[in-house]
Amino acid sequence: MDSLDHRTASVPETLTKLAYRTMQQGKSLMGLAHKEATSRLMGLLAPEGVPRTEPLPDGVLNNLRQSMDRLTEQDWREAEQGLYPTSLLFDAPWLDWATRYPLLWLDLPQTWRRRQERNVRDLPSTVNSEAYPDYYLQNFHHQTDGYLSDHSAALYDLGVEILFNGTADPMRRRILRPLRRGLEAFATRPASALRVLDVAAGTGRTLRQLRGALPQAQLVGLDLSSAYLRQANRWLSQLPGELPQLVQGNAEAMPFADGCFQAVTCVFLFHELPAEARQNVISEAFRLLEPGGVLVLADSVQLQDSPEFKVVMNNFRRIFHEPYYRDYLSDSIETRLSQAGFAAIAAESHFMTRIWSARKPA
């Protein structure tokens, strides 16, 4: 009887896992189909001067598939373990993405023009350049308006999903285990007393993951782009519970008091910063953390930890405007964390993302 009950109880779980795998495969096919279509169209119509990718060596595609499969398997397993709700696995605005997808195609001619002209300062005339650091005032990814318009913010999440074949959120969720482990240092406090800051919050996708894993914590998101914060507010206002506080500011000099957070997260920012700015952001995170607090970073894999994906990394830099990516690939984030004063530094890789965690000594 016990075994029968166990089998019966496992049926919904099996169906949910099948639905998750099917969804991830659908996302992957969507990303592959879009990239194949744009690659073929670029080969036929793109003007001279648009960079081409380097052919992938034998075995790389298989390594990528296996790495992606391990990522999604771990994503399901950690949800099954209760690290975050299973519903978070299906948190994707499909209808919204479908309505925005044609805009990606309409953007292609402008993207190609910028690549050909090597014009990386094609920004709206209304932008107040004095309000931003110089390294920020450019068209990262050759995308229209850089990070400085509502149009850019509206397309960003869909573009990232396509780029990573639907694994952007599973990679973001890899910060949740080291984050929750780090917050155990404050286990005697009410969950509602914990404050978590997400640096470079962008459109709020990471904050959605944080809210799922930490439903009672006080969440704060900081970003330099008011346009992206407006998009974040639209996404996050749909969530139950307390709305995260959104603040516009530079991560190199954040407008918060010393020691006012128990955890700081930062996802997909460091590869878009010059080296000095990377160190400044890490030092700021150290300042903002209460002693015993935890910092969790997520960004691109690097040459040292994932040499098998060297060509993939180089193609990313070649096709997209990523001016600081080459330097990032060989930068020692562990050394930077240590220089800022962090201890208990650990790192691990998941598909195309590297995760670092570090603690501010108590």
DRENLUMZA-476251 format. One record per residue: x, y, z of N, C-alpha, C, O in turn; residue in one letter. Coordinates in steps of 0.05 Angstrom, whole numbers, plus 5000, padded with zeros to 4 digits. Last residue first. Layout:
N
XYZXYZXYZXYZA/...
This chain:
362
566057625195564357715217566057875237564957965257A/567857785128568557665154566857795176566358035177P/563457685077564757895091565357795120563557715134K/564257155030563157255055564757485066567257485064R/562256954964564357044983562957165007560757275005A/561556614902560456694928562756764947564856634946S/560556604832562356644855560756714880558756854878W/559256244774558156344799560356364820561756174825I/558856304705560656254727559356384752558556614751R/555356024650555456214672557256114694557355884701T/554155664611555755894603556056094625556856324620M/553755124653553455194625555255434618557655404619F/556455344709554055204701553455304672552755534668H/561855314756560855384730558455214723558254974730S/563955624818563155394803561855484777560855714775E/567555844876566555884849565855624836567055414842A/568656204938568155954923567056024895565856234891A/571756474994571056514966570856244952572556074955I/572456635048570756395041569856415012567456375006A/572457355045573557095052571656885044569456935033A/574058025022572357795025573857545032576257515026F/577158465012576858385040575158145044574858055066G/578658614962576658774974576158705004574958855018A/582158204948583258474952581258654966582058834981Q/578457784941580357774963581458054969581758124993S/576057954894574457914918576257924943575558044963L/580357944859579058194865577358184890577258364906R/581557404858583457584868582157854876582857974896T/576757214834577557124861579557314874579357384897E/577157424784575057534802575657454830575157604849I/581957554742581557374766579557514785580357684801S/580757574672580857714698580357524721578557354720D/580057374623582457284637582757424664584857404677S/575157594607575657304604578057204619578056974628L/575558154612574157994632574857704631575157574652Y/578158284564579558324590578258154612579658034628D/573958164529576558024526578158054552579357854561R/569858504546569558214549572258074547572757894563Y/569359034537570958954560571058654564572158554584Y/565959114492568659234492570459134515572959154513P/562158804455562758764483565658854488567458694488E/557958754406559758964416560058924446558259004461H/557958104378556658314394558758514403561158444407F/561757814348559157894336557858114351556758304339I/566257754381566557834353563957944342563958144327R/564457554430565757814429565957924400565758174396R/562457064411560657254425561857544424560457734419F/567056834393564956904374562957104386562057284373N/569756754441570956934421568857014400568857244391N/566356374465566856634477567956834457567057064457M/566955954428564356064433564556344446563156534438V/572355844433571355944408568656074411568056274399V/572555644487574055884479572956004453572656244452K/570455224514568555404501569955654491568655864487F/574454964539573154814517571254994501570454934479E/575855264583577355294559576155164535576655244512P/573355464634571855334612573355364585572255474566S/576755704670574955494680573555344658572655124662D/579756064638581155884657579255654665580255424668Q/576156374609577956194595579155984614579555754606L/569656374640572156494632573956284620573356044621Q/562456494637564756324642567256464631567056644615V/559257114656560256924636562356744647563956824664S/556557114723557257244698558257024679557956794684D/554457274788554157084765554857244740553957464736A/555957294858556157404831555657194810556256954815L/554157444922553957234902553957364874552257534869V/556257564988556057674961556057434941557657254943L/553657575054554657425031554257585005552157715001V/555657775122553957775098555257645074557657595074G/559157835163557857575160556057555136555157335129G/557558515170559458305175558058035177555958005190P/553258745117553658715146555858495150555858305134E/555359065058554658825072555158845102557158955111L/557359525035554559515041553759275058551559275070L/562859415027562059635045559159595054558459645077R/562459004988563658955014562859165034562159095057F/560359304946558759084957559859014985558358965003A/564759634936562159754945560459534958559159584978E/568359264917568959414941566459544953566159544978S/565759114869566258914890566859054917565858964938I/565959604842563359484849563659274871562059264890V/571459674836569959874851567259754860566359794882N/572859254803573959264830572359454847571859394871Q/570059414756569559154769570459154799568959074817R/572759894744569959904753569159644767567659644786A/577659694727577559864751574659874762574359874786E/576059404679577259274703577059434728576359334749A/569559584653572559584653573559484679572159484699P/563959154645565359364660568359354655569459134651L/561358724626560858974613562059214628561359444623E/562258294658563558284632563058544616564358584595H/559158414704562058464705563358454677565358594673F/553558294699554558574698557558584692558358754676L/550657814710551257904683552058194680551258334661F/548557994774548357794753548857924726547558124719V/549358004842550058154818550257954795551957774795C/547258094910547557934886548158114862547558354862T/548358104979548458264954548758064931550457884932V/545658085045546557945020546458144997544758324996A/544558425085545558165093546558005068548057815071Q/545859125087544758895074546058635084548358635092F/548459545111545559545113544259305099541759275099C/553959705114552959475129549959445131548959335150G/553160405101554960175106553459955121551860015140D/547460605060549160625084550860375087550160155077A/547260754990546260615013548360635036550760675031F/548060874932546961054952545760924976543360964982P/554460654907551560604912550560774935551860804955M/558560704863558160884886555160864894553661044887A/558460334824561060404834560860584859562860614873E/553260294806554160084824556960144835557860004854A/549260864806551660744796552760544816553160604839N/541960834805544560914816546860764802546460564789G/535260804824537160864802539760954814539861124832Q/531860274855533460524859535260564835536660374826V/526259954879527959994856529260274858527960474863L/524059464924524759744921526759774898528759634897Q/519158964907521959044912522359344908521059464890P/512858934937514359004913517159084920517559244939L/510558374975511758644975513358704950514958534942E/505757944941507558034963508658314959507758464941G/506057714872504757744898506757844919509257814916P/507858094813508457884833506757934858506058154865L/507158504779505358274776505758064797504057884800Q/511258854788508658924800506658704796504558704809S/515458664757515358594786512658654799511958534819L/514658874705514758584710514158524739512658344745W/514559434716512259304703512259004708510158894714R/519559504739517259564755514759434743512959344757N/522859384695522859214719520459254736519259064746A/521759824663520959554654520859364678519059204680Q/524060214696521260234689520159964680517959874688R/529360034694527860024720524860054715523259934730L/530560154642530559874650529059844677527759644681Y/530360714645528660574626528360274635526160164634A/534460844680531660894688529760744670527660664680S/540160494692538360574671535460604682534360414692S/543060294734543760564724541760664704541660904699L/539859984790540759984762541360274754540160464764D/538159564844539459814835540359774806541359564798L/533059314886534459294861535659564853534259774854G/531758964945532359224933533859174907535659014906V/527258624988528958624964529258904953527359064952L/526558305047526358575035528358585012530758555015Q/523457645047525757835050525158105037523458125020A/519457285037519057485058521257685060520957885075Q/521056934996518457084993518057295014516457485009P/525956744965525956894991523357064992523557304990L/524956514917526556364936526356484964526556344984A/521956904890520956624892522356474914521056314928G/525257344893522657354907521557074910520357004930R/529457184860529957224889527357224905527157114927L/526957174811528056924822528456954852527856764868Q/525857714806523657524806524557254818523057124832R/530957924805529257984828526857794829525957724851L/532457754754533757634777532157684802531857514820T/529158084723528857794721530157654745529057464756R/529258654720528158524744527958224743526658104760G/531958914681529058894678527758734700525358684700T/537159114723536059114696533059104696531759264709G/540259094769537858934768536558924741534958744735A/545459194789544959184760542459014756542558814741A/544758824849546159034834545958984804546158754795V/540158704897540958604870542158834854540759024847D/540458604966540758794944541558654919543458494919L/536458425019538058324997538058534975535958624966V/535358365087535358555064537358455044539658405050R/531058065135533358045118533158225094531058245081L/526458085163528458275171530958265153532658435155A/523257665148522457935138524458145146524258375136S/525357245176525957255147525257535136526557635118A/528257415239525857375222526557405193528257575186P/534457105257532857345252530357265236530357065222R/537556655259536056725283534256965279532557025296T/540456635212538056455215536356525239534056465240A/544656865188542757045201540156885207537957005207F/547556495162548956635184547056805200547656885222A/544456355120544156185144545556315168545056255191E/545756635076543956765094543456595119542156695138L/548956265048550156495061548356625081549356725102G/544955925028546955825046548356045062548856025086R/542356274994540956175017542856055038542456075062R/546656354957545456574971544056474996544456595018L/547855854936549855984953548756224968549656284990P/542455784911543555604932545755734949545555734973R/541956214875540156184898541156004919540856054943L/544856254829545756424852544156354877545056424899I/542255964792544555844805545656004827547255914843R/538456274766537656134791539955994805539655904827R/541056434719540656624741540056484768541056564789R/540455964690543156044698542956254721544556244740M/534755944684536155724699539055804707539955724729P/534356434654533356414681534556184696535256214720D/537056284605537856524620536956504649538556544668A/535955884569537155804595537956044612539356014632T/534255964516532255924537533355844564531855754582G/538956054486537155824480535355754503534855524510N/541556524495542356294512540456054508540455874525F/539156864457542056834458542856574473544556434463L/533756844473534556734447537556674447538456464438I/534057104523532956834521533856694495534656464495E/535957604506537657434522536657144522538256964521V/531457794477534057764464535857584479537357414467G/527657824518527257644496529857594481530457364474L/529958234549529557964560529257754538530357534539D/530158694513532458574525532058284534533558114526Y/525858984493526858764477529058594492529758374482L/524859394529522659214521523658964507522258764508A/529659674532528759514555526559314548526459104559A/529559934482531659734488530759554511531159314510S/525060264490525160074468527159854473526659614469H/526560594531524460394537524360184515523759954520D/533860674534531160734524529160524531529960294537S/539260534544538260794552535560864539535061104533L/543160174532541360104555539660354562538660364585Y/542960284464544560174486542560084508540759934503G/539760414421539760584444541360484468541060584490D/539859764395538860034392538660174419537460074438T/545859394405542959424408542159714406543659894415Q/550959214403550059374380547059434382545759504362H/552359044452551058844434550158974408548758844393H/552159714474552859434480551159254463548759294460F/553160274451551260074443552259794449553159654430N/554760724506555260594480553260374475551760294493Q/556260944560554961084538555660964511557061094495L/559260704598556460614596555160724571553060624562Y/564060944600564060674590561260574585560860374571Y/562961444624563361434596563161154585562161114563D/557361434670560261404664560661364635558861254621P/552061934666553061654664556061654661557261834649Y/550562454663549262294684550362004685549561854703A/552562694619553962754645552762584668553962564689E/549162574578551662424580553062474607554662304615S/542762504574544562684588547162534594547362384613N/539462364514540962254537542862464548544362594533V/537062534469535962634494537562544519537062634541T/538962274426539962544431539062664458540162854467S/540661584438538661794435539762074442541362094460P/546761354405544961374428542961594424543461774408L/551561064382549061144369546861144389545260954391D/556760914388555761134404553261244392552761484393R/558960554355558160454381557160674400556860634424V/559960394293558760614307557560514333555460384334N/561960104251563360104277562460344294564060464308R/559160044206560360304210562060324235563360514241E/557459514213558959584190560459844195562859874188Q/554459564261556859384259558659464236561059474239R/550459914247552359994268554859814266557159914269R/547859604208549059864200551159944221553360024214R/545859174238547959134217549359394210551759394205W/542159454270544359314282546659264262548959314268T/538559644231540159834247542559704260544759824261Q/536559144213537959324195539659534209541859594201P/534158914262536558804249537959004230540359024231L/529359094282531759224292534259144276536359274277D/525558774262525559044252528059194261528859394248L/526558324293527258314264527358594253529058654236W/524758504342527558424340528358424310530558504303L/519358584333521058824336524058754334525658914326L/517158074333517558214307519358464309520658534290P/516957984391518857844373519257984346521458014337Y/512958194421515358354417517358234397519158374387R/509057804423508358064412510758244406510758414389T/511957404448510957354421510257624408510757664384A/512857604499515157564481514157534453515457634434W/507557594518508957844516511357824497511757994480D/506657044519505057214502506357484497506357594475L/510556864556510556774529509056964510509957034489W/514057004606511857154593511557104563512257274547P/515256494651516156614626513756754613511656634609A/516056094698515556374698516756514673518856624674D/516955574709515155634686514555934684512656014670F/519955554754521055434730519555514705520555514683L/516755724794518655914784519955814757520855974741L/513855284811512555474793514455674781513955784759S/517155044848517054934821515755134801516555134778T/520555514891518155374882518355274853519555404836P/527155324914525355524904522855374893523055134888Y/528854894943530455134944528955374933529355604942L/526254404942525054624957526654874959525955054974G/527854004910528954004937527754224954528254234978Q/525754154862524653924875525453904904523953814921E/529354564850526554634855525154404870523654454889A/533854244842533854444865531054544871530454604894E/532253954797532853814822532854004846531853934867R/531754344756529454184766529954064793528254084811W/537054504753534954694758532454554769531354654788D/539654034739540154144766538054354773537254364796Q/537653994687537153774707537553884735536053814753E/539654454664536754434667536054204687534054224701T/545254334666544154574678541154534684540254584706L/545653874635546353864664545254104679544254074701R/544254094586542553884598543153854628541253824644D/548554434577545854544580544054344593542354414609M/552654054572552754244593550054374598549254414621S/550953794525551153644551551153834574549953774595Q/551154214488548654084494548753934520546853954536R/556654334490554754534497552054404504550754484524L/558853854471559553944498557454154508556654154531N/556753874419555953664437556553734466554953674484N/559454324400556554324401555554104420553654154435L/564854134403563954354419560954364422559854404444V/566153724367565553654395564553884411563353834433G/570454094325568953844330568553794360570353824375D/569954814332571454554330569654324335567454344347P/565955274295566355124321567954874316567354724297L/568555824257567255554259567955414285570155444295P/567356484279569356274274567956004276566455954294E/562756934246563656774268565756574259565956514236T/564057584216562957314216564057154239566157224251R/562258284219563958054226562557784225560157774231P/560958694165559658564188561258314195561558134177V/563658814120564558944144563258834169564158874191G/558458864071561258794078562058944104561159174109E/551658764095553758894080556558804088556858684109P/547358194091548958374107551158504091552358374074A/544757814059544058104056545958294071546058524064L/546657294068545657374042545557674038546057774016L/548357274120550157184099549357274072550957324054G/543757444146546057614147548057534125549257704112M/540556994136539757254125542157444125542557594105L/543256614167542956584138542356844124543356904103R/542856844218545456794206545356764176546956874161S/537356864226538757114223541557074211542557244197T/536356304226535056474207536556734203537056824181A/539456134270539956014243538756204222540056254201E/537156414311539956464304540656354277542156484262K/531956194311532356484306535156544297535656694279H/533055654322531755734297532156024291532656094268A/535355694373536855584351535655664324537155744306L/530955894403533556044401535155954377536256114363G/527155484396526555764388529155924384529456064365M/529855054419529255054390528655334380529455404357L/529855234472532355184458531955184428533555304413S/524355254484525955494484528555464469529355644454K/523254704479521954894461523455164460523755274439G/526254504520526954424493525654614473526954684453Q/523454744563526254814558527154734530528654884517Q/518454484557518654774555521554854548521955024531M/520053954568518854024542519054324537519754414515T/521754004621523653924600522653994572524154084555R/516754144644519054324646521154254624522054434610Y/513653694634512853954623515154154623515554304604A/516453314663516253284634515553554621516553624600L/515553514714518353504704518353474673519953604660K/510053444716511153714718514053724707514753904693T/509752894714508553054692509653334692510053454671L/512252754762513352664736512252834713513852904695T/508652984798511353074797512753004771514153164759E/503952694789503952974783506853084781507353254764P/506152164806505252224779505152514772506252594752V/507452074859509652174841508652244813510152364798S/503051884883503852154890505952264871506152504867A/503051364863500851544856501651834861501052004845T/507651154887507551174858505351374849505751524831R/506151184941508551334931508451364901509051584891H/501850844943501451124949503751284938503351504928D/504650364932502650464913502050754918501850914899L/507850324977509150354951507150464930507850624913S/503950255016505650485018506950534990507050764982D/501749765000500050005000501750255000501250444986M/
